[in-house]
C-alpha cells in the first residue's frame, strides 16, 4: 500500500481527521503518519517532523501528503530536501481537501490502489457536495477500463436509519476494491456510479429504503455480488 502523511498547523485537527478516515476501514489500513503542530497545543508546521513522517510511511508504491492550509506547502516542500532523493521522488503533495480527500484516500488505498488512482479519488473528494449543491465538478475520478464478460444483477435497499452516508459507502467501496470486477450501483433517480468509489457512491444521495440497482461484470463479478449481499445482510454496518 501507499503511505499517507497528514500535515496540519493543528495536531488536534490532524489526529481527528486521521481517526475519522481510519474508522472507515475495518480491515487492513494503509500506513498514516501525522506531522502537525509544533507540539500538542502550539500551532505551526515543522519541516523536520514532516520529513520524519515521510520516512516512517515510505513505500515503494509512493507517499501522498495532505495539507490543511496553503502555507503548509512550504514546510512540506522543504521537508523533501531533508530526505533521501529516491524517497523524495516517490512523494506527491496533494491539493485535495483535507477531510474529504483523506477519507477517500485511506479507503481507496486500503483496496490496494496505486498512488495515482488514490490521489485522483482524493481530488474528487468535493464531488458529492458539488453535485448536491448543483455545482459543476472540476475533477473526475479516474475511469476504469471496460470489463468484458457476463453481467450479474442484484437489487438491494439502502440501509436504515440514514441511508448511504459515509460509513456504508466506505464499507461498500472497501469491500469491492479487492475484486477484479466492474460493479455499478444506481437508483431510480440517479444513473449508475462505480461502486468501488466512495466519492461516486455519495453522489447517489440514497436515503433509507431507496432501491439500489446493482450490476457487475468481470472475472470476480459473482464474488463481488456475494460480498454486497453479505454487507446488505448486516445492514451495511448500521445498527
C-alpha positions as a Markdown table, in Angstrom:
| # | Residue | x | y | z |
|---|---|---|---|---|
| 1 | Unk | 0.0 | 0.0 | 0.0 |
| 2 | Unk | 1.0 | 3.6 | -0.4 |
| 3 | Unk | 1.9 | 5.7 | 2.6 |
| 4 | Unk | 0.0 | 8.8 | 3.7 |
| 5 | Unk | 1.2 | 11.8 | 5.6 |
| 6 | Unk | -1.1 | 14.5 | 7.1 |
| 7 | Unk | 0.4 | 17.9 | 7.6 |
| 8 | Unk | -1.6 | 20.4 | 9.6 |
| 9 | Unk | -1.0 | 23.5 | 11.7 |
| 10 | Unk | -3.0 | 21.9 | 14.5 |
| 11 | Unk | -2.1 | 18.5 | 15.9 |
| 12 | Unk | -5.6 | 18.0 | 17.3 |
| 13 | Unk | -7.1 | 18.7 | 13.9 |
| 14 | Unk | -4.8 | 16.2 | 12.2 |
| 15 | Unk | -5.4 | 13.5 | 14.7 |
| 16 | Unk | -9.2 | 13.9 | 14.4 |
| 17 | Unk | -9.1 | 13.8 | 10.6 |
| 18 | Unk | -6.9 | 10.6 | 10.7 |
| 19 | Unk | -9.2 | 9.0 | 13.3 |
| 20 | Unk | -12.2 | 9.7 | 11.1 |
| 21 | Unk | -10.6 | 8.3 | 8.0 |
| 22 | Unk | -9.2 | 5.1 | 9.7 |
| 23 | Unk | -12.6 | 4.4 | 11.2 |
| 24 | Unk | -13.9 | 3.9 | 7.7 |
| 25 | Unk | -11.6 | 0.9 | 7.1 |
| 26 | Unk | -12.3 | -2.0 | 9.4 |
| 27 | Unk | -9.6 | -4.3 | 8.0 |
| 28 | Unk | -6.1 | -3.7 | 6.7 |
| 29 | Unk | -5.2 | 0.0 | 6.6 |
| 30 | Unk | -2.5 | 2.0 | 4.8 |
| 31 | Unk | 0.2 | 3.5 | 7.0 |
| 32 | Unk | -0.7 | 7.0 | 8.0 |
| 33 | Unk | 1.6 | 9.4 | 9.8 |
| 34 | Unk | 0.9 | 12.9 | 11.4 |
| 35 | Unk | 3.2 | 15.8 | 11.2 |
| 36 | Unk | 1.2 | 18.6 | 12.8 |
| 37 | Unk | 1.6 | 21.5 | 15.2 |
| 38 | Unk | 4.8 | 22.4 | 17.0 |
| 39 | Unk | 3.6 | 20.5 | 20.0 |
| 40 | Unk | 0.2 | 19.3 | 21.3 |
| 41 | Unk | -1.2 | 22.8 | 21.6 |
| 42 | Unk | 1.1 | 25.2 | 19.7 |
| 43 | Unk | 0.0 | 25.9 | 16.1 |
| 44 | Unk | 2.6 | 25.6 | 13.3 |
| 45 | Unk | 4.3 | 23.2 | 10.9 |
| 46 | Unk | 7.8 | 21.7 | 11.2 |
| 47 | Unk | 9.7 | 20.6 | 8.1 |
| 48 | Unk | 11.9 | 18.2 | 10.1 |
| 49 | Unk | 8.8 | 16.5 | 11.6 |
| 50 | Unk | 7.3 | 16.2 | 8.1 |
| 51 | Unk | 10.5 | 14.6 | 6.8 |
| 52 | Unk | 10.4 | 12.0 | 9.7 |
| 53 | Unk | 6.7 | 11.3 | 8.9 |
| 54 | Unk | 7.5 | 10.7 | 5.2 |
| 55 | Unk | 10.3 | 8.3 | 6.2 |
| 56 | Unk | 8.1 | 6.5 | 8.6 |
| 57 | Unk | 5.4 | 5.6 | 6.0 |
| 58 | Unk | 7.7 | 5.4 | 2.9 |
| 59 | Unk | 6.6 | 2.7 | 0.4 |
| 60 | Unk | 7.8 | 1.6 | -3.0 |
| 61 | Unk | 4.2 | 2.4 | -4.1 |
| 62 | Unk | 4.6 | 6.1 | -3.2 |
| 63 | Unk | 3.7 | 8.6 | -0.5 |
| 64 | Unk | 0.8 | 11.0 | -0.6 |
| 65 | Unk | 0.8 | 14.2 | 1.6 |
| 66 | Unk | -2.4 | 16.0 | 2.6 |
| 67 | Unk | -2.3 | 19.6 | 3.9 |
| 68 | Unk | -4.7 | 21.8 | 5.8 |
| 69 | Unk | -3.6 | 25.4 | 4.8 |
| 70 | Unk | -1.6 | 26.7 | 1.9 |
| 71 | Unk | 1.4 | 27.7 | 4.0 |
| 72 | Unk | 1.9 | 24.1 | 5.0 |
| 73 | Unk | 3.1 | 23.5 | 1.4 |
| 74 | Unk | 6.3 | 25.4 | 2.1 |
| 75 | Unk | 7.1 | 23.2 | 5.0 |
| 76 | Unk | 6.3 | 20.0 | 3.0 |
| 77 | Unk | 8.4 | 21.1 | 0.1 |
| 78 | Unk | 11.3 | 21.9 | 2.5 |
| 79 | Unk | 10.9 | 18.5 | 4.1 |
| 80 | Unk | 11.6 | 16.9 | 0.7 |
| 81 | Unk | 15.1 | 18.5 | 0.8 |
| 82 | Unk | 15.8 | 16.7 | 4.1 |
| 83 | Unk | 15.2 | 13.2 | 2.9 |
| 84 | Unk | 16.9 | 10.7 | 0.5 |
| 85 | Unk | 16.3 | 11.9 | -3.1 |
| 86 | Unk | 15.0 | 8.4 | -4.0 |
| 87 | Unk | 12.3 | 8.7 | -1.3 |
| 88 | Unk | 11.5 | 12.3 | -2.2 |
| 89 | Unk | 10.9 | 11.2 | -5.8 |
| 90 | Unk | 8.1 | 8.9 | -4.6 |
| 91 | Unk | 6.3 | 11.7 | -2.7 |
| 92 | Unk | 3.3 | 13.6 | -4.1 |
| 93 | Unk | 1.9 | 16.7 | -2.3 |
| 94 | Unk | -1.8 | 16.7 | -3.0 |
| 95 | Unk | -4.1 | 19.8 | -3.2 |
| 96 | Unk | -7.1 | 17.7 | -2.3 |
| 97 | Unk | -9.4 | 18.8 | 0.6 |
| 98 | Unk | -8.0 | 17.5 | 3.9 |
| 99 | Unk | -11.0 | 15.8 | 5.4 |
| 100 | Unk | -12.9 | 14.5 | 2.3 |
| 101 | Unk | -9.6 | 13.8 | 0.4 |
| 102 | Unk | -8.0 | 11.9 | 3.3 |
| 103 | Unk | -11.1 | 9.7 | 3.9 |
| 104 | Unk | -11.3 | 8.9 | 0.2 |
| 105 | Unk | -7.6 | 8.2 | 0.0 |
| 106 | Unk | -7.5 | 5.9 | 3.0 |
| 107 | Unk | -10.5 | 3.8 | 1.8 |
| 108 | Unk | -9.1 | 3.7 | -1.8 |
| 109 | Unk | -5.5 | 2.8 | -0.7 |
| 110 | Unk | -6.8 | 0.1 | 1.6 |
| 111 | Unk | -8.2 | -1.6 | -1.5 |
| 112 | Unk | -4.7 | -1.7 | -3.0 |
| 113 | Unk | -5.0 | 1.1 | -5.5 |
| 114 | Unk | -1.8 | 2.9 | -6.7 |
| 115 | Unk | -0.9 | 6.4 | -5.8 |
| 116 | Unk | -2.2 | 8.0 | -9.0 |
| 117 | Unk | -5.7 | 6.4 | -8.5 |
| 118 | Unk | -5.7 | 7.3 | -4.8 |
| 119 | Unk | -4.8 | 10.9 | -5.5 |
| 120 | Unk | -7.4 | 11.2 | -8.3 |
| 121 | Unk | -10.0 | 9.9 | -5.9 |
| 122 | Unk | -8.9 | 12.3 | -3.2 |
| 123 | Unk | -9.0 | 15.2 | -5.6 |
| 124 | Unk | -12.6 | 14.4 | -6.4 |
| 125 | Unk | -13.4 | 14.5 | -2.7 |
| 126 | Unk | -15.7 | 17.5 | -3.0 |
| 127 | Unk | -17.7 | 15.9 | -5.8 |
| 128 | Unk | -20.6 | 14.8 | -3.6 |
| 129 | Unk | -21.1 | 18.3 | -2.2 |
| 130 | Unk | -20.8 | 19.9 | -5.6 |
| 131 | Unk | -23.4 | 17.6 | -7.2 |
| 132 | Unk | -25.9 | 18.0 | -4.3 |
| 133 | Unk | -25.5 | 21.8 | -4.5 |
| 134 | Unk | -25.8 | 21.8 | -8.3 |
| 135 | Unk | -22.2 | 22.9 | -8.9 |
| 136 | Unk | -20.0 | 21.5 | -11.7 |
| 137 | Unk | -17.4 | 19.0 | -10.6 |
| 138 | Unk | -14.0 | 20.1 | -12.0 |
| 139 | Unk | -12.2 | 16.8 | -11.3 |
| 140 | Unk | -13.4 | 13.3 | -12.2 |
| 141 | Unk | -12.4 | 10.1 | -10.7 |
| 142 | Unk | -10.1 | 8.1 | -12.9 |
| 143 | Unk | -12.2 | 6.0 | -15.2 |
| 144 | Unk | -11.8 | 2.2 | -15.1 |
| 145 | Unk | -11.3 | 0.2 | -18.2 |
| 146 | Unk | -14.4 | -1.7 | -19.5 |
| 147 | Unk | -14.6 | -5.3 | -18.3 |
| 148 | Unk | -15.8 | -8.0 | -20.6 |
| 149 | Unk | -18.0 | -11.0 | -19.6 |
| 150 | Unk | -21.5 | -11.8 | -18.4 |
| 151 | Unk | -23.4 | -9.3 | -16.4 |
| 152 | Unk | -24.8 | -10.1 | -13.0 |
| 153 | Unk | -27.6 | -8.1 | -11.4 |
| 154 | Unk | -28.7 | -7.6 | -7.8 |
| 155 | Unk | -31.4 | -5.5 | -6.2 |
| 156 | Unk | -30.7 | -4.1 | -2.7 |
| 157 | Unk | -32.3 | -1.4 | -0.4 |
| 158 | Unk | -30.4 | 1.5 | 1.1 |
| 159 | Unk | -29.9 | 0.9 | 4.9 |
| 160 | Unk | -31.9 | 2.4 | 7.7 |
| 161 | Unk | -31.8 | 4.7 | 9.6 |
| 162 | Unk | -29.9 | 7.2 | 7.4 |
| 163 | Unk | -29.2 | 5.6 | 4.1 |
| 164 | Unk | -25.9 | 5.7 | 2.2 |
| 165 | Unk | -24.0 | 8.0 | 4.4 |
| 166 | Unk | -20.2 | 7.9 | 5.0 |
| 167 | Unk | -19.9 | 4.6 | 6.8 |
| 168 | Unk | -22.0 | 2.4 | 4.5 |
| 169 | Unk | -20.4 | 3.8 | 1.3 |
| 170 | Unk | -16.9 | 3.3 | 2.8 |
| 171 | Unk | -17.7 | -0.3 | 3.6 |
| 172 | Unk | -19.1 | -0.9 | 0.1 |
| 173 | Unk | -16.1 | 0.7 | -1.7 |
| 174 | Unk | -13.6 | -1.0 | 0.6 |
| 175 | Unk | -15.2 | -4.4 | 0.1 |
| 176 | Unk | -15.3 | -4.2 | -3.7 |
| 177 | Unk | -11.8 | -2.8 | -4.1 |
| 178 | Unk | -10.2 | -6.3 | -3.9 |
| 179 | Unk | -12.3 | -7.8 | -6.7 |
| 180 | Unk | -11.5 | -7.8 | -10.4 |
| 181 | Unk | -14.9 | -6.6 | -11.4 |
| 182 | Unk | -16.7 | -3.5 | -12.7 |
| 183 | Unk | -19.6 | -3.0 | -10.2 |
| 184 | Unk | -22.1 | -0.2 | -10.8 |
| 185 | Unk | -24.9 | 0.9 | -8.4 |
| 186 | Unk | -27.7 | 3.2 | -9.4 |
| 187 | Unk | -31.1 | 4.3 | -8.2 |
| 188 | Unk | -34.4 | 5.2 | -9.8 |
| 189 | Unk | -33.3 | 8.9 | -9.7 |
| 190 | Unk | -29.6 | 8.6 | -10.4 |
| 191 | Unk | -27.6 | 7.0 | -13.1 |
| 192 | Unk | -25.2 | 4.1 | -12.1 |
| 193 | Unk | -21.9 | 5.0 | -10.5 |
| 194 | Unk | -18.8 | 2.9 | -9.8 |
| 195 | Unk | -19.4 | 1.1 | -6.5 |
| 196 | Unk | -15.7 | 0.9 | -5.6 |
| 197 | Unk | -15.6 | 4.7 | -5.4 |
| 198 | Unk | -16.9 | 6.1 | -2.1 |
| 199 | Unk | -16.9 | 9.6 | -3.8 |
| 200 | Unk | -19.2 | 8.4 | -6.6 |
| 201 | Unk | -21.4 | 6.5 | -4.2 |
| 202 | Unk | -22.1 | 9.6 | -2.1 |
| 203 | Unk | -23.5 | 11.3 | -5.2 |
| 204 | Unk | -26.4 | 8.9 | -5.2 |
| 205 | Unk | -27.9 | 10.7 | -2.3 |
| 206 | Unk | -29.8 | 7.5 | -1.4 |
| 207 | Unk | -31.8 | 7.8 | 1.8 |
| 208 | Unk | -33.1 | 4.8 | 3.8 |
| 209 | Unk | -35.2 | 2.4 | 1.9 |
| 210 | Unk | -34.2 | 3.6 | -1.6 |
| 211 | Unk | -33.9 | 0.8 | -4.2 |
| 212 | Unk | -30.3 | 0.2 | -5.3 |
| 213 | Unk | -29.8 | -1.4 | -8.7 |
| 214 | Unk | -26.5 | -3.3 | -8.9 |
| 215 | Unk | -24.8 | -4.7 | -12.0 |
| 216 | Unk | -21.4 | -6.4 | -12.1 |
| 217 | Unk | -19.2 | -7.7 | -14.8 |
| 218 | Unk | -15.7 | -9.2 | -14.9 |
| 219 | Unk | -13.8 | -12.3 | -13.6 |
| 220 | Unk | -14.8 | -11.6 | -10.0 |
| 221 | Unk | -18.4 | -10.4 | -10.6 |
| 222 | Unk | -20.1 | -13.2 | -8.8 |
| 223 | Unk | -17.8 | -12.8 | -5.8 |
| 224 | Unk | -18.4 | -9.1 | -5.7 |
| 225 | Unk | -22.1 | -9.6 | -5.8 |
| 226 | Unk | -21.8 | -12.1 | -2.9 |
| 227 | Unk | -19.8 | -9.5 | -0.9 |
| 228 | Unk | -22.5 | -6.9 | -1.4 |
| 229 | Unk | -25.2 | -9.4 | -0.3 |
| 230 | Unk | -23.2 | -10.1 | 2.8 |
| 231 | Unk | -22.9 | -6.4 | 3.6 |
| 232 | Unk | -26.7 | -6.0 | 3.0 |
| 233 | Unk | -27.4 | -8.8 | 5.4 |
| 234 | Unk | -25.5 | -6.8 | 8.0 |
| 235 | Unk | -27.5 | -3.6 | 7.0 |
| 236 | Unk | -24.2 | -2.2 | 5.7 |
| 237 | Unk | -22.7 | -1.9 | 9.2 |
| 238 | Unk | -25.7 | 0.1 | 10.6 |
| 239 | Unk | -27.2 | -0.9 | 14.0 |
